[in-house]
Amino acid sequence: MLGSYELFKTAIYDLSKIDLNSYKERQMKRRIDALITKNGIKSYKEYINKLKTDNATFQEFLNYITINVSEFYRNPEQWRILETEVLPALFEQFGNNLKIWSAACSTGDEPYSLVMLLSKFLPLKRIKIYATDIDKQV
């Protein structure tokens, strides 16, 4: 009915640099299909063309598919990997002077989680994190 979701994912990446392969496919496809139907569009190809030419539709799409969820230690397995593999390797390579940027942190839970995790390795006075959340394109 809607055409190739694989081609759609490639086109979305080209447009937005959002990799839909990083999301649970059934859930994301269901959300996108609902958005397409809501807009009275019949195919992924038609929707891509609309996203390319209509900024309001493109912004609606971005707002609809992004998670907008913030909580302490969300995705615990990823935090475990960060603690046991990533941070030790970074400290070994760069020492204790890491510059950390926490992007898309709407309520601040992610940077606070980073501070709590980093405090296992460093004293609090040595931890500096740059945290941002921008919902619109500048």
N, C-alpha and C positions, 0 to 999 in steps of 0.2 A: 504493500500500500504506500508506504512513505519513501521507499527507495533504500539506498545503501547507507546504513548507519556508519560503516567504516569510512566511507568517503566524507560523510558529514563530520566525523571526528577530525579528520585531516584538515578539512576546510576551517573548522573552528580553531584548530591550533594555528593555522596560518593567519587567521583574523585576530586572535586574542592571546596567543601563546598559552592558552589553557589546554592542558593535556587531559582529555576526557578518559583516556586509558587509565588514569590514576584513580578513577572513581569506580564504584560498584556498577557494572554495566546495566544490569536489569533496572536498578533504582534510577540511575541517571537517564536511561533511555525512556523510562516511564514518565519522568518529570519533563523531559524535553518533548516527548510526544504530546503530553497534555498541554504544554505551552503552544506548540504548533497548532493543535486543534483549536485552542482558545482564540488564536489569531486567524482562524479560517484558512489556514494554509494546508495544501494537500500533500506536499512532499518535502523531504530534507533539502533537495536542490532549490526548490522555490523559497524555502526558509533562509537558506544561505544567501540567496540573492537579495532577499529583504534585509537581512542583517548587514549586508555590504552597503546598501543604499539608504537605510533608514536608521539614523543614530538612536532615536527613541526606542525602536524595536531592539537594537543591539544592547542598549543599556538595560532594558527590561530583561533580556536574556541573561546578561551578566549578573544582575541582581537575583534572578530566579535560580540560577544554578550554583551560585556561590553559597557556601555553607552558613556563614554568619553564626557560628557556634563557638563559644569560648568557655573553657572550663579548665581547672587545674589538672595537669597531667592527662589531658585528653589523649587518647591512643597510647595507653601505658606501655605497650610493647616497643613503640618508637622511642619512648623516654628511656627504657631499659637499654636499648641499643646505643642511644646517645651517651648514657652513663658508662657503659661497660666497654664500648668500642670507639666511638667517635671522639669523645672528650679526651680520653687518655692519649689517643693518637695525636690530637691537636696540641695537647700540652707537651708531648714529646717533641713535636716538630717546631712549635712556636714558643714554648715556655708558658709562663703564667700571664702573659700580656695579650690576651685575646681581645679582639674587638668584636662585639656581638650585636647583631641587628635582629630584632624580633619584628617581622612585618605582619600586617593584617591581624593585629591583636586588639579586637574591638573593646574588650573590657579590662584588658591587662592581665588576664589569667596566665597567658603563655609566658610573658617576661617574668612574672612572679614565680612561675614554675621553674624557669631557667635559673633564677636567683637561688631558689631552694636547692636545686640540683647542684649548681656550681658551688654552693656553700659547703658541700661535701669535699671539695677540692681546694677551695680558696677561702681566705678570710673575707667577710662581707665588704670591708673597706676596699678590697682589690677588685670587686665585681662592678663592671660598668656595662650596661645594656642600653642600646638605642632602640626604643619601641615606637612603632608608627602604626597608624590605621587611617587609610585614605579611601573613602568610598566612591570618589568621583575621579575621573581622569583630569589631569591638570594640563 
